[in-house]
């Protein structure tokens, strides 16, 4: 017996279903819930479990009806979904729920996002970047210098600080010039710092202020934190971040003493016999990074061209879900950097709008890749899935079983499987060898909680 009363298109990639649950099913579930309530009910004058069913119904009518509806809704939605041959992209949104009437069917209305009809056109003849994967002499030398820096030691010097020096001192925040505080400010507390001048992790204003200062000298500088502009990105119309003023006093300056690039250093870096074998290992590592970078550039080019060739109206709910996911990631990254989200004054609505184009690109690409997978008969074998799961577990320093359990508890196993299939589809479009999927960067989407495929 069909439970679907009607199916209507109510928007791009959105269908609305009216579902009717047969009266006998409603009555059977109601009796089951009444019996369960009767076993637990405590009513004066009756022993536990002996309260008449009619009294239980009258006493707990609203709670019983709510319980019956909560049990029937998912069960009959799944049946309606199978009857209608729908492949929802997100869980259904229940919009209308009728009251339960004894002896009558129970009806509800739900809307769901569905896949758009995609007519694939040209899925070949790509214009792909082909950057060199061979590292240059300067890159190799810079990498070897970095290894020397890791084994270097700091030596105190009696001269002004320069870029690359390690400077110790005190930084104190001071009131901005012309500021008129409402109340007398507290005595500023100096913060001891030890920074490498020019390090990208250090405020550039601080590096500039330290340059040229010797021990015992001080200077002032101002700093404006971009994360406090109230926007997720650069926006000329956004209010400027508050400018803060600091005083820095130098206590000491040290410079690096680099070890010579010789066989002894090669042995300290790793199991290398001499500088020659160390240099070969550096070249191999740089080449591997360039190969991966080339692959990512080519994948991005394929996705860009695939979207350009297949414009479509995207499921709005899936895009909205992806935007929410991106905003959550942004908030989490700010919190990890120490930003106080409550005091940062971030305009989250503006942040969401700025992230919408990226969300649309992601959803668009996933829908197209899924369509290509179906058209080309691309499937992910169980062996491929297990190999990828093991690779991800190794990368996270955990066991395969623990990772599987964690993903399963969070409902993300299906998302991981779908993303790995898309990775395989991209390799197919690029004409790469069909090998077991590895933990490529794209699989991070599935692990971060996104819906499948939105």
C-alpha positions in Angstrom: 0.0 0.0 0.0 1.4 3.4 -1.0 1.9 6.0 1.6 2.8 8.8 -0.7 -0.3 11.0 -1.3 1.4 13.6 -3.6 4.8 14.8 -4.8 5.3 18.4 -5.9 8.2 20.5 -7.2 8.5 23.4 -4.8 11.8 24.9 -6.0 15.0 24.2 -7.8 16.1 20.7 -6.7 13.4 20.6 -4.0 10.4 18.4 -3.7 7.5 18.3 -1.3 5.9 15.1 -0.3 2.6 14.5 1.5 2.7 11.2 3.3 -0.2 9.3 4.9 0.3 6.7 7.6 -2.4 4.1 7.5 -4.9 4.1 10.4 -4.1 0.6 11.5 -0.4 1.5 11.8 -1.3 4.6 13.9 -3.5 2.6 16.2 -1.0 -0.2 16.6 1.8 2.2 17.5 -0.5 4.2 19.9 -1.4 1.0 21.7 2.3 0.1 22.0 3.1 3.5 23.5 0.1 3.4 25.9 1.3 0.0 27.2 4.8 1.4 27.8 3.4 4.4 29.6 1.2 2.1 31.6 4.1 0.1 32.8 5.8 3.2 34.1 2.9 5.3 35.3 2.4 6.0 39.0 -1.2 6.9 39.7 -2.6 6.9 43.3 -4.9 4.0 43.9 -3.3 1.7 41.3 -0.4 -0.6 41.5 2.5 0.0 39.1 1.7 -1.5 35.7 -1.9 -2.0 36.5 -3.3 1.4 35.5 -6.2 1.0 33.0 -5.2 1.9 29.4 -8.0 4.5 29.1 -6.9 6.3 32.2 -3.3 6.3 30.8 -4.5 7.8 27.6 -6.5 10.5 29.3 -3.7 11.4 31.7 -0.8 11.4 29.2 -2.6 12.1 25.9 -0.3 14.9 24.7 2.9 13.0 25.6 1.6 9.8 24.0 0.6 11.6 20.8 4.1 13.2 20.6 5.8 9.9 21.2 3.7 8.2 18.5 4.4 10.9 15.9 8.2 10.8 16.7 8.2 7.1 16.0 6.1 7.1 12.9 7.7 10.1 11.1 11.1 8.6 10.3 9.7 5.1 9.6 7.2 6.3 7.0 9.4 9.0 5.6 11.9 6.2 4.6 9.1 4.2 3.0 7.9 7.3 1.1 11.5 8.0 0.0 11.8 4.5 -1.4 8.4 4.7 -3.1 9.3 8.0 -4.8 12.8 6.8 -5.7 14.2 10.0 -4.2 17.9 10.5 -3.4 17.8 13.3 -0.8 20.9 15.5 -0.3 20.0 16.5 3.2 17.5 15.2 5.9 13.9 16.1 5.2 12.3 19.3 6.7 9.0 18.4 8.2 6.7 21.3 7.5 3.1 20.2 8.4 2.1 17.5 11.0 -1.6 16.7 11.4 -3.1 15.9 14.8 -3.7 12.3 15.7 -7.4 11.3 15.5 -8.4 7.9 16.7 -9.3 5.6 13.9 -8.0 8.0 11.2 -4.8 8.0 9.1 -2.0 10.4 10.1 -0.6 12.7 7.6 2.5 14.9 7.4 4.2 17.1 4.7 8.0 17.1 4.3 10.3 18.9 1.8 13.7 17.6 0.7 16.6 18.7 -1.4 17.2 16.5 -4.4 19.9 16.1 -7.0 19.4 18.3 -10.1 19.1 16.7 -13.5 22.6 16.9 -15.1 23.2 16.4 -18.7 26.9 15.9 -19.1 28.6 17.5 -22.0 32.3 17.7 -22.7 34.2 15.9 -19.9 37.5 15.8 -21.7 39.9 18.0 -23.6 41.1 19.9 -20.5 43.4 22.8 -20.6 45.8 21.9 -17.8 48.8 23.6 -16.2 52.1 21.7 -16.5 54.6 23.3 -14.1 58.1 21.8 -13.8 58.5 19.4 -10.9 62.3 19.7 -10.8 63.5 21.8 -7.9 65.9 24.7 -8.7 69.3 25.2 -7.3 68.1 28.1 -5.1 65.3 26.0 -3.6 67.8 23.2 -2.8 70.2 25.6 -1.2 67.5 27.3 0.8 66.3 23.9 2.2 69.8 22.9 3.1 70.2 26.3 4.9 67.0 25.6 6.8 68.5 22.3 8.0 71.6 24.2 9.1 69.4 26.6 11.0 67.8 23.8 12.8 71.2 22.6 14.1 72.5 26.1 14.7 73.1 27.8 18.1 72.5 31.4 19.2 75.5 33.5 20.2 75.2 36.9 22.0 76.5 39.9 20.1 77.2 43.5 21.0 75.6 45.3 18.1 72.1 46.5 17.0 69.6 43.9 16.0 69.2 42.9 12.3 66.9 40.6 10.4 67.4 37.0 11.4 68.7 37.9 14.9 67.0 36.6 18.1 66.0 39.5 20.4 64.9 39.3 24.0 63.2 42.2 25.6 59.9 43.6 27.0 56.8 44.8 25.2 54.3 47.0 27.0 51.0 48.2 25.6 50.6 52.0 26.1 47.6 54.3 25.5 47.2 55.7 22.1 48.3 59.4 21.6 45.4 61.7 22.3 43.4 59.1 24.0 41.2 60.2 26.9 40.2 57.1 29.0 37.0 57.3 31.0 38.9 56.2 34.0 42.6 56.3 35.0 44.3 53.4 33.2 46.0 50.6 35.2 49.8 50.6 35.3 50.8 48.6 32.1 52.4 45.3 32.7 55.4 44.6 30.5 55.4 41.2 28.7 58.8 39.4 28.2 59.3 38.3 24.6 62.0 36.5 22.7 61.5 36.8 18.9 63.4 36.3 15.7 63.4 39.5 13.8 61.6 39.0 10.4 60.0 35.7 11.4 56.6 35.6 9.6 54.9 34.6 12.8 56.0 37.9 14.4 54.2 41.2 13.8 56.0 43.0 11.0 55.7 46.3 13.0 57.5 44.7 15.9 60.3 43.4 13.6 60.7 46.9 12.1 60.8 48.5 15.6 63.5 46.1 16.8 65.7 46.5 13.7 68.6 48.8 14.6 68.1 48.6 18.4 70.9 47.5 20.7 70.6 46.2 24.3 69.2 48.8 26.6 67.5 50.8 23.8 63.8 51.1 23.2 61.2 52.2 20.6 57.5 52.4 20.1 55.2 51.0 17.4 51.6 50.6 16.5 49.7 47.4 15.4 46.3 46.8 13.9 45.0 43.2 14.0 43.2 42.3 10.8 41.2 39.6 12.6 39.4 42.4 14.5 37.9 44.2 11.5 34.6 42.4 11.9 34.8 40.7 8.6 35.9 37.3 7.3 37.9 38.9 4.4 39.2 42.2 3.1 36.4 44.6 2.6 37.0 48.3 1.8 33.8 49.2 3.5 34.5 47.4 6.7 35.4 49.5 9.8 39.1 49.6 10.5 40.5 47.5 13.3 41.4 49.4 16.4 45.0 50.6 16.4 47.1 49.6 19.5 50.4 51.3 20.6 53.3 49.5 22.2 56.7 50.2 23.6 59.5 47.7 23.2 62.8 47.6 25.1 65.7 45.4 24.0 67.5 43.4 26.7 69.8 41.3 24.4 70.6 40.4 20.8 71.9 37.0 19.5 72.8 35.9 16.1 72.9 32.4 14.6 76.1 30.4 14.4 75.5 28.0 11.5 77.3 24.7 11.3 79.2 24.0 8.1 77.5 22.0 5.4 79.6 18.9 5.7 79.4 15.2 6.2 79.1 15.6 10.0 76.0 17.7 9.6 74.5 15.2 7.2 74.9 12.5 9.9 73.2 14.7 12.4 70.2 15.4 10.1 69.5 11.7 9.5 71.0 8.4 8.3 73.0 10.1 5.5 76.6 9.0 4.7 77.7 12.3 3.4 76.5 15.7 2.1 75.9 14.2 -1.4 73.3 11.7 -0.1 71.7 14.4 2.0 71.4 16.7 -1.0 69.8 13.8 -3.0 67.2 13.3 -0.3 66.4 17.0 -0.3 66.0 17.0 -4.0 63.7 13.9 -3.8 61.6 15.6 -1.1 61.2 18.9 -3.0 60.4 17.0 -6.2 57.6 15.0 -4.3 56.2 18.3 -3.1 56.2 19.8 -6.5 54.5 16.6 -8.0 51.8 16.9 -5.4 51.4 20.7 -6.1 51.2 20.0 -9.8 48.5 17.4 -9.2 46.5 19.9 -7.1 46.8 22.6 -9.7 45.6 20.2 -12.4 42.7 19.0 -10.3 41.6 22.5 -9.6 41.8 23.3 -13.3 39.6 20.3 -14.2 37.0 21.3 -11.6 36.9 24.9 -12.8 36.4 23.9 -16.4 33.8 21.2 -15.4 31.8 23.9 -13.6 32.1 26.3 -16.5 30.8 23.7 -19.0 27.9 22.7 -16.7 26.1 25.8 -15.2 23.2 24.9 -13.1 20.9 26.1 -10.3 22.1 24.6 -7.1 20.1 23.2 -4.2 19.7 26.1 -1.9 19.5 24.1 1.2 22.7 22.3 0.5 24.5 25.6 -0.3 23.2 27.0 3.0 24.5 23.9 4.8 27.9 24.3 3.3 28.0 28.0 4.2 27.3 27.1 7.8 30.0 24.6 7.7 32.6 27.1 6.4 31.6 29.7 9.0 32.0 27.1 11.8 35.5 26.3 10.4 36.3 30.0 10.3 35.2 30.5 13.9 37.1 27.5 15.1 40.3 28.7 13.4 40.0 32.1 15.0 39.4 30.6 18.4 42.5 28.4 18.0 44.5 31.5 17.2 43.4 33.0 20.5 40.8 35.4 19.2 38.0 36.1 21.7 34.9 35.6 19.5 32.6 37.4 21.9 34.7 40.6 21.8 36.0 40.5 18.3 32.9 42.2 16.9 32.7 39.9 13.9 29.7 40.4 11.5 28.8 36.7 11.0 26.2 37.5 8.5 28.7 39.3 6.3 31.2 36.5 6.9 28.6 34.0 5.6 27.9 36.0 2.5 31.6 36.3 1.7 31.9 32.5 2.0 28.9 31.8 -0.2 30.8 31.8 -3.5 33.2 29.2 -2.2 30.3 27.1 -0.8 28.6 27.2 -4.2 31.8 26.1 -6.0 32.2 23.2 -3.6 28.6 22.0 -4.0 28.6 22.5 -7.8 31.8 20.4 -8.1 30.5 17.6 -5.9 27.3 17.3 -7.8 29.1 17.2 -11.1 31.7 14.7 -9.9 28.9 12.4 -8.7 27.2 12.6 -12.1 30.4 11.7 -13.8 30.9 8.8 -11.4 27.5 7.4 -12.3 27.9 8.0 -16.0 31.3 6.4 -16.2 30.5 3.6 -13.8 33.2 4.6 -11.3 32.9 2.8 -8.0 35.0 2.6 -4.9 35.9 -0.9 -3.9 36.0 -2.1 -0.3 39.8 -2.6 -0.7 40.3 0.9 -1.8 38.2 2.3 1.0 40.1 0.3 3.6 43.4 1.4 2.2 42.4 5.0 2.3 41.0 4.6 5.9 44.3 3.1 7.0 46.3 5.9 5.4 44.1 8.5 7.1 44.6 6.7 10.4 48.3 6.7 10.0 48.3 10.4 9.2 46.3 11.1 12.4 48.5 8.8 14.6 45.6 6.5 15.4 44.4 3.0 14.6 42.1 2.2 11.7 39.5 0.7 14.0 39.5 3.8 16.2 39.2 6.2 13.3 36.3 4.0 11.8 34.5 4.1 15.1 34.9 7.8 15.5 33.7 8.6 12.0 30.8 6.2 12.4 29.7 7.8 15.7 29.7 11.2 14.0 27.9 9.9 10.9 30.8 10.7 8.6 31.7 7.3 7.1 29.4 7.7 4.2 30.8 11.2 3.5 34.3 9.9 3.5 33.3 7.1 1.1 31.6 9.6 -1.2 34.6 12.0 -1.2 37.0 9.2 -2.0 34.9 8.2 -4.9 35.0 11.8 -6.1 38.8 11.8 -5.7 38.9 8.7 -7.9 36.7 10.4 -10.5 39.0 13.4 -10.7 41.9 11.0 -11.4 39.8 9.4 -14.1 39.1 12.7 -15.7 42.9 13.5 -15.6 43.7 10.1 -17.1 45.8 9.1 -14.1 46.3 5.5 -13.2 43.5 3.8 -11.3 45.2 3.1 -7.9 43.9 2.8 -4.4 42.9 6.3 -3.2 45.2 7.9 -0.7 44.5 10.4 2.0 44.4 13.3 -0.5 43.6 16.9 0.7 40.1 16.6 -0.7 39.2 13.9 1.8 39.4 16.6 4.6 35.9 17.7 3.5 34.4 14.4 4.6 36.2 14.4 7.9 35.2 17.9 8.8 31.5 17.2 9.1 30.1 18.2 5.8 26.9 16.7 4.5 27.0 14.3 1.6 27.3 15.7 -1.1 26.6 19.2 0.1 
